[in-house]
């Protein structure tokens, strides 16, 4: 997302910010659920003659590490690299 000036006539649709917001909502919606507790996924590996069993909640928990980008994004907004002055200088 770029730092820009918005008027009172701007909204999520005409600025195009709805795309980024929708993607972030989908990423943040991935979470372990109580109704998936105990439900397992089983896969057979023929190369090793072995059966692997994982719970769905464990796999969803792995995808929650994608939320670490929010910490990086928030930290960048607090630095001078995302300031309006830096945007003006780098826009040239």
C-alpha positions, 0 to 999 in steps of 0.5 A: 500500500502506498502512502497517499492523500485521500479526500472525503469522496474516496472509499475502499472501492474507488481507491482499490484498497479493498483488494489488499483488505480482502487478502488480509482478511482471508489470511487472518481467517485461517485458524485452528477451530474447536470443531476440527479437534481430533479430526486427522489427515492420513497419508501413506508414503509408499517410498518408505512404507510409512503412514503419516497422520496429522491433525487438521488443527496442527496444519492450520496452526502452521499457516498462522505463522503467515501473520508475522507479516503484520508485525513487519508491516506495523514496524515499517509504518513506524519508521521514517521509510514509510513517511510522507517525506520518503514517499515524495523523495522516492516518487521522483 
